[in-house]
Amino acid sequence: MLSNNLKSSVVLVEYTDTYDEHLSNYHLPEDQLQFTSMPLDRINIPNASNSAKHVLILENSVPVGYFALEDGEKLLKYSDNTDARLLTAFSVDSRNQGKGLAKNGLQLLPEFVKNNFPGTNEIVLGVNKRNTPAYNLYLKTGFVDENEFYEGPNGPQHILHLTV
């Protein structure tokens, strides 16, 4: 019963600056920051793709997670599918980890992409080979490892694919 209540209270929304106060209190431990970025740092990065869409995972209307969906040059490092989007900077605030929110957010992703990105047929991501918890989470939520790798700035990454 708990998971039904949890799931119904979790939604994905496109970022707006009305969430900045909550996001300014977002917390990630150092060992996770080697694999991702703080949401506001990522949202306000000057060289981000203009077409990047910033997405929040809300629980009961409060941001608990964040990721970006990108296309363009960055996507092409991971996939030659121009109808794909690259999922980057996925995280859940450390105070909300272990509650299934990341899993719920990723389970909502295909429907969110269908509704907000017409013509997109795949989500691609790179996950650091050392980030086993994230790798396992992505596999549990439908991403597929096709044994492709990308040499990222922090070491080799598995390239994972999710058909939408």
N, C-alpha and C positions, 0 to 999 in steps of 0.2 A: 504493500500500500504506500509506503514512504516514497518509493521511486516514482509512482504516478503523481504524487503531490509535487515532488521535486521537479519532475519533467515539465509539468504544466506551468511552473513558475519560472522556467528558464526560457529565454527567447534571445534571438540574435537581432541586433539593430545596427543600422549604419551610424557611425559616430557623428555627434554634433557637439559643439562646445558647451552645451548645457551640462555635460557630464564631466567637465574639466575639474571641478572641485573634488569629486570622488576619485578621479584618475590621479590627481596630485597627491593623494594619500595611498596610492597603489604600492604594494611592497613585494619585492622578489629578493630572495637570498642571493648572495654572491655566486654560489655554485650554479644557480640557474641563469644568472645574467651572462655567463659565458656563452650561452646558447640562444639568447633572445635579447630584447630591449624593453625598457620601460615604455608603456603605451604613449605617454605624452612626448617622450623623446622621439619616438618613431613617427608620430603624427606630425610633429613640428620639424622634422628633418628637412633641410633645404633642398637636398638633391633627390628627394623621393619622386617617384614617377607621378606625373600629374593625374594619371588615370588610376592610381592606387586608391582602393576603397578601404577605409578603416572600419572595422566591425567590432562591436562590443557584445560580449556575452553578459546578459542581465539576469540576475536572480531577484525576483520581487522588485523590479525596476531599478536595481542598483548594479552598476558595473562590477563584475567579478572576474572578467576575462577579456582578452583583446587578441585580435590578429588583423593582418592586412591581406587583401587580395590584389595582386598586381598582374599586369601584363607587360608587353613591350620587351626591351632588351633583357631585363632581369629574368623574365620567364624563359627566354630563349636559351639561357644557360642550362636550363633543366629539361626543356622539352621543345620539340619542333612543331608542336600542336598550337597553332595561333588562335584556336578556339578554347584554349585552356586558360586558367588563372593560376598564379603562383601564390600559395598560402605562405606568409612569412610572419615572423615575430609572434607566434602563438604563445600565450601564457595565461595562467590563472593566478590571481593575487594569492600570495602565500597563505593568508589567513583563511582562504576559501578552498585550499587544496585538500584532496582526500574525501571530498563530498560527492564525487561523480559529476561535477559541473563541467569539466573539460570534456568528458565523454558525452554528456548531454549536448553541449554546444556543437561538438563535431557531428553528432547524429542529426542535428538540425541543419547542418551545412548544405547537403544536396538540395533540399527544398528551398533554402534561402537563396542559393545560387540560381536555381531555376526561376524564382520569382524576381530577382534583382539583376541578373546578368543574362538576359536572353541571348541565345547563341553560344553560350559557354557550355561545353560538353565534358569538361574534365577539370579537376583540381589536382595540381602537382605541388609537391613540397620536398624540401631537403631537410633531413634530420641527421644531426651529427652522429656518427657511429658510436660515440661514447655516451650518447644520451639514450640509454636503453629504456628508461621509463616512458619517454615520449614516443620512441619507436614502437614499443608494444601497444601504447594507447592508440596510435594511428592505425596499426594493424587490426586492433579490436573494433575500430569504428569504420572498417570497410576499405581502408587504403591498401594497395597491393604493392609489394616489393617485386619489381621486375629485374632485380639484380643490376641496376644501373647506379653509378656513383658520380658525384660531383666533388671536386677538390675545393672546399670552402676555405675561408680565411682561418677557421679554427679546426681544420682537419677534414678528412673525408666525410661525405654525407651520403646516406642512402637517399635515392630519389624514389618517392612513393607517389602512386597515382590513385585517384578516385574518380570513377566515371559518374557523371550526373545526368 
